[in-house]
Amino acid sequence: STQSRSSAASDVYKRQLDEWINNADAQLNLAGEEFHIRSNGNDSPYTLWMSHQDMFKAFVLDEAGEFKEHNSTSAAKILAEVHHNFLLPDPYGEYLVGLLGLAMLALVFMGVLLHKKWKTEKTQLRQHKSRRVLLSDLHKVLGLWLLPFHIFVSYTGATLGLGSLLLIVAAISAYNGDQDAAVAAVLGKEPTMSQQQCSMLSTQDITNTANQHWQNKYGENHITDIEIHGWLDCNAQITIASAIPGYLLASNALTYSLTTGKLINEIDWIPSGFGERWYALLGPLHFGTYAGYASQWLFFVSAILLAVMMVSGMLLWLNKQNSPTEKSFFIKSLTAGCMGISFASAMLLGFALLQNLTESHLGLSLIHISEP
């Protein structure tokens, strides 16, 4: 039944959540902190993420029950930061990523216009010809078959990167320039801490209440993330994000008071208008999370092939004969930079995976390479 499926989907959050958080508080002193809790689905049931000096740190329980900082995300963190803002201060780094997304989208459409013989080029790989011919065929085949991926990633990346600018435009037009009001209208207001300590209600009971709420509205659901604002503060809040199967949208979320249990805010993308639903589908489309591991692996392979396509395009550019433009210092520098970034990213990815495998043998939980 729908009820049993929903219960099974949230079973992972019924494994002594209150005891786990209290243990974390005793060892990490979480009073007044903001942190995320995510399910690992293994012997160490949760990973706790908290921010220190604008850097997220992850903690897991080791075999002795002690919380240890999970350092295996160091290489992955660099990749995430490069992807998010090129290690530049926000929002300028985000703007640069967004502008590059627009440039990529423009290149996609120009490539489609240039290659008019796509019916024959979509499967043509002339392996017995010269290296340049093979590279050209490979570049065209990858470009044509990865076209939906290119459009999704470039468009959503550009929109997410330039989201702050779009929000300012929305704030000016609808909220008299009040950007905070525009954010609060969609995502709710950020809590103001009282700086006074109070007893917390059971996080497990509130999680069960949230699960029942979505079960009554939509049936099956799956809790994806628990976020706590101001642990032990009298104004502490808990936000519980839940994915509703069958909808290509970001997770719905419920925010409760941790002292009274009162429902403070509800984010339900399903009945929302066009603008909010468009915003809610950008994340799943860009990161490929809409179909679980299957879509994430598909996006991973597509991204690797995209890097191969870029490198093959640069090599074709360098191999052009009797063209002084392609032999210029600028073009060679651009090619070296593109290939260098692709190679460095591949090395960082391999290093991050190696770190995870190494720490998993030491008894620490293997966690997903992702940023809260």
N, C-alpha and C positions, 0 to 999 in steps of 0.2 A: 504494500500500500504506500501512498504518498507519505503518510506519517512515519512509517518505518524507515523509508528511504531517507527522509529528512533527519531522523534520529541517528541513523548510521553515519550520515555525512558529518554530523557534529559530535560524534563519539570521542574524537580526539581531544575535544575541549572539556571532557568530563573526567579527565584523569588528574584529579586533585589540583585544580587550577589555583584555588585559594592558598593551599599549602605551598605550592610552587612559588607564588608571588611573595608570600611572607618570608620564605627562605631567601629569595632574591633580595628583599628589603633588608633582612638581617645582615646579609653579607656585603651588599653594595650601597646601603644607605640611600634609598630611593625617595626619601621624603622631599616633596616639592618638585620632583623630576617629571619630565615627560618621556614616555617610553612606549615602544611597540612590543607586542608579543605575537610571535608567529609559530605555527605548528611545524615541527620537523617530521613527524610521523615515524620516529624511530625510538631507540632506547632513551634518549634525552628528548622528552616530548615537546619542548619549546625552545625557541631562541629569543632572547631579550635584546632589543636594539635601543640604545639611548645615545643622545647627542652630547658630545663634549667638545667645546671650542670649534663648533660648526662641523665636527667630524662624527659620523655615526660609528659607534663601537658595538660589537656583538658579544654576548655572554651566553655560555652554555654550562650545564652541569657536567662535571667529570664523574668518573666511576665512584669517587669518594663522596659525592654530593656537594663538592665545592664549586662555586661559580668561577669560571676561568674566562678570560677575555679570548674571544675567538679571532686569532690574528690572520687566518687564512684568506681573509677578504682584502688584504692590502693591495695585491696586484689587481684584483677585480675592482677595488675602489678607484684605482687610477683609471682603469678603463671606463668606469661609470662616470667619473668626473670629466674625462676627455669627451665622452659622448654627450654629456649634459651641457658643459660650458667651456671646453677646451682649456680647463684649469685657469680660466680667467674669472675675475670678480663678477658676480651677478649684479644686475641683469644683463651686463654687456656681453658676457660669454654666451648666455642664452640667445641674445639677439644675433650674435655671429652664427651660431648653429642654425637658427631659423633662416637667416639670409642664405646660408649654404644649402639649406633644404630647398629654398626657392630656386637657387642656381641649378641644383640637381634636377628639379622638376622641369626647368626650362631645357636642360640638356636632353632629358627623356623625350620631350616633344620634338626637339630638333632632330634627334636621332631617328624618330619615327618618320619624319618628313623626308630625311635624307635617304633612308633605305626603302626605296619603293618596290624592290624585288623581294619582299619578305616571304612570298609564297615558296620561292626556291631557296632562299637563304636560311629559312628556319631550321632546316635539317642538314645543310650542306657543310661537310667537313672534309676537305680535300687533303688527306694525310700524305699523299705521295707527291704533292707539289712542294714548293719552297716553304721555308719556315714562316716567311712573311704572309704567304697565302693562307697557311694553317692558322696563324694568329688572327688574321682578318676574319676567317670563317668562324673561329671560336668566339671572337668578339661579337659578331653579328648573332650567332646562335644564342649566346647567353643573354644578349640584349633583348632579343625577341621573346624568349621563353620566360625571362624574369621581368617582363614589362609590368604586370600587375603589382609585383613586389616593389619595383622602382616607384611606381605612382603612389602606392600606399605609404611607403616609408618617407619619401620626399615631401609629400603633401602634409601628412600628419606631423612629421618632424618640424617642418616649417611653421605649422600652426601652433604646435606646442612651444617651440622656441620663441615665437613672437607673441605668445599668449599674453604676456604682461602688457604689450602695446595694445593688443586687442581689448584687454580689460580696461585700459585707460580710456579708449574710445567709447566703450560701453558705459563707463562711469560718467563720462562727460555728457553723453547723450541721454542717459536714463536716470542718473543720480546726481546731477549737477556737479560732476567732477569728483564725487566722493568714491574713491576706489575701494575703501574698506566696506562701504555699504554695498557695493556691487558684489564683493566676495561674500559678505554675510548673507545676502539675499539667496545665494545658491548653496553655500557650504555651511552657513551658520556662523555665529560670532565666536571668536576665541574667548575662552574663559579668563576672567580676572581673578588672580589668586588673592586670598584673604590674608596669607602669611600666618594663619592660625591652624593648629592641628585638630583634626576630628577623627573619629572612628570611621572606618570604611565598611560599607555593606559588602556582602559576598559577591565577588566578581563572577563566580560561577552561577549564582542565582540570576544576576542581571543578564549574563550571557544566555542562559536558558530562556529568559523572558524575551530577549531579542530574537532568538531562534523561533520561538512560538509565534511572535508577531509576523514574521515573514512566512511562516508555515500557514498561518491563517489567511494571508493575502494571496500567496502564489504557490503554496505547496512546497515542493522540494527546494532547498537552499543549502548553501555551503559557506560557513564562516571562513573568511580569508585573513582577517587581521583584527587584533584588539589593540586599541591605542588608549593610553591612560594619560590624562593631563593633571599634573599636580597631585601626585600620590600623597595621601594623608592630609592634604589641605582641605579646609572646610568647603571650598568651592570646587573640589576635585570632580572631574568628569571622566567618563569612559565612553569611547566610540567603538562600536562593533560593526565591522564591514562584512557584508554577506553577498556572495555571488548568486544570482538567480539563473539556473540553467536555461538555455534557449534564447537568451537575450545578449546581443552584441553590445554590451554597455559596461561601464565601470561598475564596481561593486556598490550596491545600496548600503546605507549606513544609518545607524541609530545612535544617538548620543544621550546618555543618562547621567544624572547626578549620582556620584558615589556615596553621598551622605543621605539622600532622601529617596533615591531610586526613581525620581521623576523623569519622564521623557522630556528632554530639552529640545532636540532637533531630529528631524527625520529627512533623509535624502533618499528619495525614490525616483530613479530616472525613468522608470517604465511609463508612467502616465504623464511625464513632462512634455513640454512643448518642443518644437523642432530645434530651437537654438540650444536648449539644455541637453537634449538627446544627442545632438551633433557633438557637443563638447564631451559628453560621456563616452562616446565611442572612439575618440581620438587615441586614448591610451591603449585600449585593447588592440586596435588596428596597428599602432606603431610598434608595440612590443610583442605582438603575436600571442597574447595570452587568452584569446577568446575560445580556444579549443584545447586548453591544457597543454600537456607536454608535446602532443602531436604538432600543434601549430607553432610552438616555440622551437622545436627541432627543425621544422620546415623553414622558419625564419632564419635560424642559425645557418643552415646549409645555404639558403638563398643569399645571406649576407657574405658568406665565404666566397660564393660564386661571383657576387658583385665585385668583391675585391679582385678576383681573378680577371674579371672583365675590365676593370680600371687599369690593372697592370698591363694587360694585353693591348689596351688602347694606347697607353703611353709608349710601349715598345714599338707599336706600329708608327707612332708619331716620330720616334727617334730613327726608325729605319728608312724613312723616306729619303729618297736619293735626289741630289741636285736641287735641293730646296734650302736656301740659306736661313729661312725663317725657323725651320725645325732644328737647325743646328745652333740657334742662339743660346746665350747663357741663360736667359729667362726660361726658355722651354726645357732646357736640360735640368735646371734647378727645380722647376715645377714637377718634372718627371721623377727626379730623385726624391723629392719631398713626398710625393704620392706613394711611391713604392716603399719608401722608408717607413711611412706611417703604417702602411698595410703590414709590412714585415714586423714592426715593433708591436703592433696590436696582436698579431698572431703569437709572438713570443710571450707577451703579457698574459694572454689567454692560457697558453700552455703552462706558464709558471703558476697561475692561479689554480688550475686544475691539479697540478702536481702538489701544491701546498695542501689542497683539500684532501687528496689521497693520502698524503703523509700524515696529516693530523687524524684522519679517520682510523689509521692503524694504532694511534696512541689512545684510542678510546673516546675521542671527542666526536660529537655529532657532526655529520656532513650536512651542511646547510646550503640552501640555494644561493647562487651568486646573484644577488639582487639588492637594490637599495630601497629602504622603507620610504 
